[in-house]
Amino acid sequence: MPIVTNSLSCIIYSTINCEIYFLIRNINAEFLIGTYKITIVGLFINFKYSLMKKIYLLFMGLILFFELFAQDSSSRINCLQDIFCCTNCADYPFTDVERDDGVSYKKPIANAYPGDKKYTSEDGKGDCNPGSNGCNKGAGILFYDVYYPDDYVNYKTCPLPAVVFVHGGGFSECNPINPSSDECEYFARRGFVCYNVSYRIGTRLTPDPFYPYFSVQQQLAIYRANQDVRGAIRSIIQRQMDQDALPDAEKGPYQINTDLIFLAGQSAGAITILNVAYYDQAMINTVNRYANTTSISDALGPIDADYYYGGTTIEYVSKIKGICDQWGGVSVPGQYYDDSTNAKNFFTRRIPVIAFHGQQDPVVPFYKTKINLAINDLRPGGFGLTYVTETTCLLTGITSFKTDDNNSNNPDFAIFGSYSFFHLILQAKNIPSELYVDCQAMHGLDDDGPNYKSDYGTGYFTQTQTIEYIVERAAVFFKNVMTGNAQRRENKTLPETDKVFNECRNNYIKCNTLEDNNANCSNDDICE
C-alpha cells in the first residue's frame, strides 16, 4: 500500500490546487514520485448546474478519499511522534536497554547450505584459525543479538522501527571484530530495536607485492555476507510475523514495525548493507566476473538463498527505509569508473543514505579506485592458482569457482567510496542523503587519546563520544525519512538544509523546524 506522507491541503476556488506527496511501492523498492499538482481552471464554465454539481461532488469525494487514505496509512508512524518529535533530539528518550542474545537465524534444516569457510591462515595475518581449513555447516556464526528499550511501554500498540547493524572487520577471521554493542545500545536508547548481526567471515588477501589485486576468496566472502544479512533481515521480519499471530499475553518483550527497517554498518558491514539495499542478483553477477560457466550464484546459491529462518518469499527491500554507511562503498563495473552517467544508471533503487567517511582512508577509498582481479600467473613469484580458484565450501556438485580477469585496459570493477557515491549517484538521482567528512581520519576511528583526530568536527577525544554523535545524526536523519521531510527537502518542497558536513558538527536537533541550524557549515566546504 502506498504511504501518504502528509495530508492534503486544498483550497477550492475556480482553481483547485492540491499538492499530494506520496510514495509508491513496486516489486523492488519504494520510489518517491514527488509533487503532483491537480489544477482545474474554469472547469464549471458552460456546464449545467446538475452536471457541475456531480463533477464537484465527485472531485470532493476524491479529495476526501485521499485525506482519509493519508490518515490511515500514516497512522503507523503517528504513534511514534512522541519519541521522534523531540524538543532536543540530542537527549535520549530511553535509558533502560535490555538484550536478547544469540538468536539463531539459520534454517533448522538446510542440507544444501555451503557452510562457513575457514582458513588455517590468512596471508600476512598469521594463523588465526589453527587446525581449521574447511567448512562449518552448523549454526555457527549465524545469529544476532537484540537491543531494545525496556522502559518503552507501548510495544503492542505502537511497535518501534528496527535498525539492523552489521559489524566490520574486513570479512576476516583474523581482524579483531568490534561487535559495536555500544552503537546498538545508543540506537535502542533513541527508540529503535537494534539487531547486531553476525555473519560468515573468512577470506584471503593477495600478498605483497600483488596487493591490492582482488582474490577469489574476497569475492566469495562478500557474497556470503550478503546472503547472510539478507537472510537475517527476512528472519527478523518472519519472527515479527510469528509474534503478530500470537495473543497479546503471549507476545515477547519487544515488537517492531516491519515497514520501518533501517540498516547501519561499519567498513565491511557498510559495504554489505549497501549491497543488500541497492543490488539485485543481476547487478551482483555483473560486478563479480567469473570464468567458464560457473557464476558466483552457481557456486554459493542465489543471493536470496533458502538457508535461513526467514524464507525467500518474504519481501524486504521495500521495507528498508534508510542506511547509515560508516566508511563503506559500492562497486560498479570497471568501464563505469569514468562514466558517471552509466554509473548512476546502474543503480535503480532509491533508499536514503547518511554516510560518514575519513578523507585519508587507505582501505575503502573516500573517492573512488580501480580494482583488478587476481590472475593465473604461474611465473616464479606469481599468483599461481591460490588467489584465482576456490575449490572448497561450495554447493554440492560445484568443484571450483574461478575469477576472470577481463584482460583489457579497463579495471575489472571500481569502488566508489562515500564521496563519489554521494555526489555521483545519490545527489545525481535526488535521493535524500547526507555526507559527513573528517579530513584527517583514516579507516574507522582513531584510538582514544590526545592524538585522536577522527572526531568529525565535534571536538571529541574518544570513539564512544564519536559513535554517540554518529547514532544521533543517523536517528535524526531516519526520523526525517519516516516523516517525509527528508524527501520533501530533496524535492525542494521544503527549504533545504545542509547536506555536507566537512569537519563541521551538525547541530540540527529540533523537531519539525525548517531552519538550518548550522551557520558555520557549507555544502561547498572541502578538505584543504
VMD Tcl script that draws the C-alpha trace (Angstrom):
set ca {
  {0.00 0.00 0.00}
  {1.37 3.45 -0.82}
  {2.30 5.67 2.09}
  {0.98 9.24 2.02}
  {3.48 11.31 3.91}
  {1.24 14.24 4.60}
  {-2.45 15.04 4.39}
  {-3.95 17.09 1.59}
  {-4.30 20.79 1.85}
  {-6.69 22.03 -0.83}
  {-8.35 25.37 -1.46}
  {-11.41 25.13 -3.69}
  {-11.97 28.16 -5.88}
  {-12.48 28.29 -9.62}
  {-8.96 26.84 -9.48}
  {-8.36 23.72 -7.41}
  {-4.71 23.34 -6.49}
  {-3.77 20.34 -4.39}
  {-0.30 19.16 -3.54}
  {-0.01 15.46 -2.85}
  {3.22 13.92 -1.64}
  {3.31 10.17 -1.73}
  {5.44 7.08 -2.13}
  {4.53 4.31 -4.50}
  {5.72 0.75 -3.97}
  {6.70 -1.69 -6.66}
  {8.28 -5.13 -6.56}
  {11.78 -3.80 -5.92}
  {11.57 -0.71 -3.79}
  {9.65 2.40 -2.80}
  {10.14 5.38 -5.09}
  {9.42 8.98 -4.22}
  {7.33 10.22 -7.12}
  {7.33 13.82 -5.96}
  {4.76 16.61 -6.01}
  {1.70 16.24 -8.18}
  {-0.41 19.34 -8.71}
  {-4.02 18.96 -9.75}
  {-5.13 22.23 -11.30}
  {-8.55 22.74 -12.82}
  {-9.20 26.19 -14.28}
  {-12.66 27.27 -15.40}
  {-13.97 23.71 -15.04}
  {-17.54 24.74 -14.31}
  {-17.98 27.33 -17.04}
  {-20.67 26.47 -19.65}
  {-21.91 23.42 -17.66}
  {-25.43 22.95 -16.45}
  {-25.88 23.16 -12.70}
  {-26.71 19.44 -12.28}
  {-23.62 18.33 -14.19}
  {-21.47 20.86 -12.40}
  {-22.75 19.59 -9.06}
  {-21.96 15.98 -9.96}
  {-18.45 16.87 -11.02}
  {-17.95 18.95 -7.91}
  {-19.20 16.17 -5.62}
  {-17.08 13.60 -7.46}
  {-13.99 15.74 -7.07}
  {-14.69 16.42 -3.39}
  {-15.17 12.69 -2.89}
  {-11.75 12.04 -4.36}
  {-10.25 14.64 -2.04}
  {-11.95 13.04 0.96}
  {-10.65 9.63 -0.14}
  {-7.08 10.89 -0.31}
  {-7.48 12.65 3.03}
  {-8.76 9.51 4.77}
  {-6.16 7.41 2.96}
  {-3.43 9.71 4.20}
  {-4.65 9.47 7.79}
  {-4.98 5.68 7.68}
  {-1.66 4.90 6.01}
  {0.36 7.37 8.09}
  {-1.12 6.19 11.39}
  {1.59 3.59 11.76}
  {4.18 6.31 12.36}
  {1.93 8.87 14.06}
  {2.12 6.91 17.30}
  {5.90 7.37 17.28}
  {5.78 11.16 17.24}
  {6.35 11.50 20.99}
  {9.61 9.56 20.58}
  {10.96 11.06 17.39}
  {9.45 14.53 17.59}
  {11.59 15.97 20.36}
  {12.47 19.42 21.59}
  {16.11 18.39 21.80}
  {16.89 15.25 19.83}
  {20.33 15.10 21.41}
  {18.60 13.79 24.55}
  {17.85 10.08 24.92}
  {14.15 9.24 25.23}
  {15.02 5.91 26.91}
  {17.68 4.81 29.38}
  {16.98 1.15 30.19}
  {18.25 -1.13 27.41}
  {17.78 -4.91 27.56}
  {19.31 -7.61 25.34}
  {18.14 -10.82 23.75}
  {21.39 -12.56 22.83}
  {22.30 -15.36 20.47}
  {19.13 -15.59 18.36}
  {19.88 -18.01 15.51}
  {18.64 -17.13 12.04}
  {19.83 -20.23 10.20}
  {17.16 -22.53 8.81}
  {16.95 -25.63 11.04}
  {17.44 -27.93 8.05}
  {19.47 -26.71 5.09}
  {21.35 -29.60 3.57}
  {22.41 -27.54 0.56}
  {23.91 -24.81 2.76}
  {27.54 -24.43 1.56}
  {28.81 -23.59 5.04}
  {31.14 -21.13 6.75}
  {34.56 -21.15 5.07}
  {37.55 -21.26 7.43}
  {41.19 -20.75 6.52}
  {44.11 -22.07 8.55}
  {45.83 -18.76 7.91}
  {45.06 -15.53 6.15}
  {48.13 -14.30 4.36}
  {50.09 -11.72 6.27}
  {47.87 -12.09 9.32}
  {49.17 -15.24 10.96}
  {47.47 -18.43 12.00}
  {44.12 -17.21 13.29}
  {42.24 -20.48 12.77}
  {44.69 -23.18 13.92}
  {43.80 -26.63 12.67}
  {40.87 -25.42 10.60}
  {40.71 -25.25 6.82}
  {37.24 -26.31 5.78}
  {33.53 -25.72 6.16}
  {31.40 -25.39 9.25}
  {27.81 -26.26 8.33}
  {26.37 -25.81 11.80}
  {24.50 -22.74 13.01}
  {27.93 -21.29 13.77}
  {28.10 -17.58 13.24}
  {24.51 -17.11 12.03}
  {22.91 -15.35 14.98}
  {22.05 -11.85 16.12}
  {21.78 -10.02 19.43}
  {18.79 -7.75 20.01}
  {18.94 -4.45 21.90}
  {15.64 -2.85 22.84}
  {14.44 -0.11 25.21}
  {12.91 -1.89 28.20}
  {11.32 1.30 29.53}
  {9.16 1.67 26.42}
  {5.63 0.55 27.31}
  {3.69 0.67 24.02}
  {5.21 -2.18 22.01}
  {1.86 -3.91 21.45}
  {0.02 -0.83 20.22}
  {2.92 1.06 18.64}
  {5.86 -1.18 17.66}
  {9.21 0.51 17.16}
  {11.27 0.83 13.98}
  {14.23 -1.53 13.62}
  {17.92 -0.96 12.92}
  {19.88 -3.92 11.52}
  {23.54 -3.32 12.39}
  {26.40 -5.16 10.60}
  {29.91 -5.07 12.09}
  {33.16 -4.51 10.22}
  {36.40 -6.48 10.20}
  {37.41 -6.88 6.55}
  {35.40 -10.14 6.21}
  {38.34 -11.70 8.02}
  {38.71 -14.22 10.83}
  {41.99 -12.55 11.80}
  {40.86 -8.97 12.27}
  {39.59 -8.26 15.78}
  {35.86 -7.78 15.36}
  {34.28 -4.91 17.20}
  {30.65 -6.01 17.52}
  {29.76 -2.36 18.19}
  {27.39 -3.22 21.00}
  {27.68 0.43 22.04}
  {26.22 1.55 18.71}
  {23.25 -0.79 19.07}
  {22.71 0.36 22.64}
  {22.64 4.01 21.53}
  {20.11 3.22 18.81}
  {17.94 1.44 21.39}
  {18.09 4.48 23.68}
  {16.82 6.55 20.77}
  {13.74 4.41 20.22}
  {14.87 1.69 17.81}
  {15.06 -2.05 18.27}
  {18.62 -2.79 17.12}
  {19.76 -6.16 15.76}
  {23.52 -6.73 15.89}
  {24.02 -9.34 13.15}
  {26.91 -11.79 12.92}
  {27.65 -13.37 9.56}
  {30.08 -15.77 7.87}
  {33.63 -14.44 7.69}
  {36.91 -15.79 6.36}
  {38.99 -14.61 3.41}
  {42.48 -14.40 1.98}
  {44.18 -11.28 0.66}
  {46.64 -11.31 -2.18}
  {50.09 -10.82 -0.62}
  {52.62 -8.12 -1.38}
  {53.78 -7.14 -3.95}
  {50.48 -8.06 -5.67}
  {48.11 -6.40 -3.22}
  {45.58 -4.85 -3.86}
  {44.63 -7.33 -6.56}
  {41.28 -8.80 -5.53}
  {41.30 -12.50 -4.65}
  {38.57 -15.03 -5.35}
  {38.32 -15.53 -1.58}
  {37.41 -11.86 -1.12}
  {34.68 -12.09 -3.75}
  {33.17 -15.15 -2.11}
  {33.40 -13.65 1.40}
  {31.47 -10.53 0.38}
  {28.82 -12.64 -1.36}
  {28.38 -14.90 1.70}
  {27.95 -11.84 3.92}
  {25.31 -10.51 1.53}
  {23.40 -13.78 1.63}
  {23.54 -13.87 5.43}
  {22.43 -10.29 6.09}
  {19.55 -10.61 3.62}
  {18.60 -13.86 5.36}
  {18.85 -12.17 8.77}
  {16.52 -9.36 7.68}
  {13.98 -11.85 6.34}
  {14.26 -13.84 9.58}
  {13.69 -10.70 11.67}
  {10.55 -9.99 9.63}
  {9.38 -13.60 9.93}
  {9.82 -13.61 13.71}
  {7.76 -10.44 13.98}
  {5.09 -12.07 11.81}
  {5.16 -15.00 14.26}
  {4.68 -12.52 17.11}
  {1.79 -10.81 15.34}
  {-0.05 -14.15 15.21}
  {0.11 -14.61 18.99}
  {-2.35 -13.31 21.59}
  {-1.05 -10.18 23.32}
  {-0.45 -12.07 26.55}
  {1.99 -14.42 24.79}
  {3.99 -11.86 22.85}
  {7.65 -11.21 23.59}
  {9.13 -8.16 25.31}
  {9.75 -6.17 22.10}
  {7.90 -5.67 18.82}
  {8.97 -3.93 15.62}
  {7.22 -2.21 12.76}
  {8.47 -4.31 9.84}
  {7.66 -1.50 7.39}
  {10.27 0.71 9.09}
  {13.62 -1.08 8.80}
  {16.92 0.81 8.70}
  {20.41 -0.54 8.08}
  {23.70 0.53 9.68}
  {27.20 -0.82 9.27}
  {30.91 -0.12 9.54}
  {33.58 -0.90 6.92}
  {32.86 -4.45 5.66}
  {29.47 -4.14 7.33}
  {28.79 -0.88 5.47}
  {29.78 -2.48 2.16}
  {27.39 -5.33 2.95}
  {24.36 -3.20 3.84}
  {24.83 -1.04 0.74}
  {24.88 -4.24 -1.33}
  {21.76 -5.55 0.41}
  {19.84 -2.32 -0.14}
  {20.99 -1.34 -3.63}
  {21.84 -4.54 -5.55}
  {19.87 -7.36 -7.08}
  {21.23 -10.68 -8.34}
  {21.89 -9.43 -11.89}
  {23.91 -6.45 -10.63}
  {25.99 -8.65 -8.35}
  {26.72 -11.12 -11.16}
  {27.73 -8.20 -13.38}
  {30.24 -6.86 -10.87}
  {31.62 -10.31 -9.96}
  {33.38 -11.54 -13.06}
  {33.78 -15.29 -13.31}
  {35.48 -17.74 -15.63}
  {33.91 -20.62 -17.55}
  {30.19 -21.15 -16.86}
  {30.13 -21.27 -13.05}
  {28.81 -17.96 -11.73}
  {29.11 -16.88 -8.12}
  {25.42 -17.71 -7.63}
  {26.07 -21.19 -9.05}
  {28.90 -21.62 -6.55}
  {27.15 -20.36 -3.41}
  {23.46 -20.24 -4.31}
  {21.25 -17.25 -5.11}
  {21.73 -14.03 -3.20}
  {18.35 -14.65 -1.54}
  {19.18 -18.22 -0.64}
  {16.86 -20.56 1.28}
  {19.32 -21.14 4.14}
  {17.58 -19.03 6.77}
  {14.62 -18.95 9.15}
  {13.01 -16.25 7.01}
  {12.01 -17.79 3.69}
  {12.77 -16.47 0.23}
  {9.19 -15.29 -0.41}
  {9.46 -12.58 2.26}
  {9.74 -9.20 0.54}
  {12.18 -6.94 2.39}
  {13.69 -4.35 0.03}
  {10.67 -2.03 0.11}
  {10.77 -2.15 3.92}
  {14.32 -0.73 4.07}
  {13.78 2.98 4.60}
  {17.32 4.26 5.16}
  {21.02 3.43 5.57}
  {23.80 4.62 7.88}
  {27.04 3.98 5.95}
  {30.20 4.25 8.05}
  {33.34 4.23 5.87}
  {31.87 1.92 3.23}
  {31.43 1.99 -0.54}
  {29.73 0.48 -3.58}
  {31.08 -1.37 -6.63}
  {30.34 -0.70 -10.29}
  {31.55 -2.36 -13.49}
  {35.07 -1.25 -14.35}
  {34.07 0.56 -17.53}
  {31.97 2.96 -15.44}
  {34.93 4.34 -13.49}
  {34.99 7.50 -15.63}
  {31.41 7.20 -16.89}
  {29.25 8.91 -14.27}
  {26.08 8.63 -16.38}
  {26.17 4.86 -16.67}
  {27.40 4.55 -13.08}
  {24.34 6.49 -11.96}
  {22.01 4.45 -14.17}
  {23.50 1.20 -12.86}
  {21.54 1.81 -9.65}
  {17.74 1.79 -9.79}
  {16.72 1.73 -6.13}
  {16.12 4.91 -4.13}
  {16.94 4.42 -0.45}
  {18.10 7.42 1.62}
  {21.69 7.29 2.93}
  {23.60 9.10 5.67}
  {27.35 8.48 5.30}
  {30.48 9.04 7.42}
  {33.95 8.71 5.90}
  {37.53 9.84 6.56}
  {39.23 11.52 3.61}
  {42.53 9.74 4.33}
  {41.02 6.23 4.29}
  {43.58 3.78 2.81}
  {41.25 0.74 2.94}
  {37.92 1.80 1.43}
  {38.56 4.85 -0.76}
  {36.93 8.13 0.16}
  {36.69 8.99 -3.54}
  {36.96 6.01 -5.93}
  {39.51 3.46 -7.08}
  {40.06 0.87 -9.81}
  {40.24 -2.81 -8.84}
  {41.71 -5.71 -10.79}
  {41.12 -9.37 -10.03}
  {43.96 -11.75 -9.28}
  {45.19 -13.52 -12.40}
  {46.55 -17.01 -13.03}
  {50.26 -16.20 -13.12}
  {52.45 -19.31 -12.96}
  {55.73 -17.42 -13.22}
  {58.13 -17.64 -10.24}
  {56.73 -15.44 -7.52}
  {53.40 -15.11 -9.35}
  {49.90 -15.71 -8.06}
  {49.52 -19.25 -9.25}
  {46.01 -20.58 -8.71}
  {45.79 -19.84 -4.97}
  {44.01 -16.49 -5.27}
  {42.18 -17.24 -8.51}
  {40.39 -20.52 -7.73}
  {38.40 -21.79 -4.74}
  {37.50 -25.48 -4.53}
  {36.01 -25.89 -1.04}
  {32.89 -24.74 0.78}
  {30.87 -24.53 -2.42}
  {27.48 -26.01 -3.23}
  {27.24 -29.75 -3.78}
  {28.23 -30.60 -7.35}
  {30.35 -27.47 -7.83}
  {34.02 -28.39 -7.90}
  {35.54 -24.94 -8.27}
  {34.87 -21.24 -8.73}
  {37.36 -19.14 -10.70}
  {37.59 -15.40 -11.15}
  {38.08 -14.00 -14.61}
  {40.39 -11.08 -15.30}
  {38.99 -9.09 -18.23}
  {42.41 -8.75 -19.91}
  {41.57 -5.25 -21.06}
  {42.65 -1.73 -20.28}
  {39.56 -1.28 -18.12}
  {39.65 -2.31 -14.46}
  {37.60 -5.37 -13.56}
  {35.43 -3.21 -11.34}
  {35.59 0.10 -9.49}
  {34.82 1.01 -5.90}
  {33.03 4.29 -5.27}
  {33.63 5.47 -1.71}
  {31.20 7.63 0.23}
  {32.20 10.88 -1.51}
  {31.68 9.54 -5.04}
  {28.56 7.57 -4.10}
  {27.06 10.71 -2.53}
  {27.86 13.11 -5.39}
  {27.72 10.87 -8.48}
  {24.84 8.59 -7.50}
  {22.69 9.79 -4.60}
  {22.61 13.52 -5.31}
  {22.53 12.96 -9.07}
  {19.35 10.92 -8.57}
  {17.83 13.29 -5.95}
  {17.91 10.60 -3.27}
  {17.82 12.07 0.27}
  {21.35 11.86 1.64}
  {23.89 13.47 3.96}
  {27.69 13.20 3.91}
  {29.91 13.68 6.99}
  {33.63 14.11 6.30}
  {36.66 14.06 8.57}
  {39.68 15.41 6.70}
  {42.26 13.65 8.91}
  {40.52 10.35 9.63}
  {41.91 7.11 8.27}
  {39.77 3.96 8.11}
  {37.34 3.89 11.04}
  {38.02 5.80 14.24}
  {41.35 6.53 15.94}
  {42.33 5.05 19.27}
  {41.31 7.20 22.23}
  {43.83 9.73 23.46}
  {45.49 13.07 22.75}
  {46.17 12.11 19.11}
  {42.51 11.34 18.43}
  {41.61 13.11 15.18}
  {38.58 11.28 13.79}
  {36.03 13.46 15.59}
  {34.03 14.64 12.52}
  {34.17 18.24 13.70}
  {32.81 17.57 17.18}
  {35.99 18.19 19.19}
  {35.63 14.80 20.91}
  {38.59 12.68 22.00}
  {37.06 9.19 22.27}
  {35.47 6.61 19.99}
  {32.48 6.33 22.33}
  {31.64 10.02 22.03}
  {32.00 9.96 18.24}
  {29.82 6.85 17.92}
  {27.17 8.57 20.05}
  {27.29 11.51 17.65}
  {27.02 9.23 14.60}
  {23.97 7.50 16.09}
  {22.44 10.87 17.00}
  {22.79 12.09 13.42}
  {21.52 8.79 11.98}
  {18.48 8.81 14.31}
  {17.54 12.37 13.31}
  {18.05 11.52 9.61}
  {15.93 8.38 9.94}
  {13.25 10.41 11.73}
  {13.12 12.86 8.84}
  {12.83 9.95 6.40}
  {9.91 8.48 8.38}
  {8.06 11.80 8.47}
  {8.73 12.52 4.79}
  {10.69 15.71 5.49}
  {13.90 14.31 4.00}
  {12.14 13.53 0.73}
  {10.38 16.90 0.58}
  {13.61 18.77 1.21}
  {15.28 16.82 -1.59}
  {12.41 17.75 -3.92}
  {12.62 21.36 -2.71}
  {9.03 21.46 -1.48}
  {10.52 22.29 1.92}
  {13.52 24.57 2.48}
  {16.78 22.70 2.01}
  {19.24 22.24 4.85}
  {22.94 21.38 4.70}
  {23.81 18.00 3.21}
  {27.61 18.02 3.57}
  {29.31 18.38 6.96}
  {33.02 18.70 6.30}
  {34.79 18.83 9.69}
  {31.67 20.63 10.88}
  {29.26 19.49 13.55}
  {25.60 19.19 12.60}
  {23.51 20.83 15.33}
  {20.10 20.13 13.83}
  {18.34 18.68 16.87}
  {14.81 20.12 16.93}
  {11.65 18.58 15.57}
  {9.75 19.90 12.56}
  {11.80 23.08 12.30}
  {12.77 24.13 8.82}
  {15.66 26.41 9.61}
  {19.25 25.36 9.08}
  {20.95 25.29 12.49}
  {24.48 25.05 11.10}
  {25.51 28.56 10.16}
  {29.19 27.60 10.08}
  {28.73 24.62 7.75}
  {28.53 24.76 3.98}
  {27.90 22.20 1.28}
  {30.89 23.73 -0.52}
  {33.39 23.03 2.30}
  {36.34 20.87 1.24}
  {39.42 19.44 2.93}
  {42.50 21.61 2.43}
}
mol new
graphics top color blue
foreach p $ca { graphics top sphere $p radius 0.5 }
foreach p [lrange $ca 0 end-1] q [lrange $ca 1 end] { graphics top cylinder $p $q radius 0.2 }
display resetview
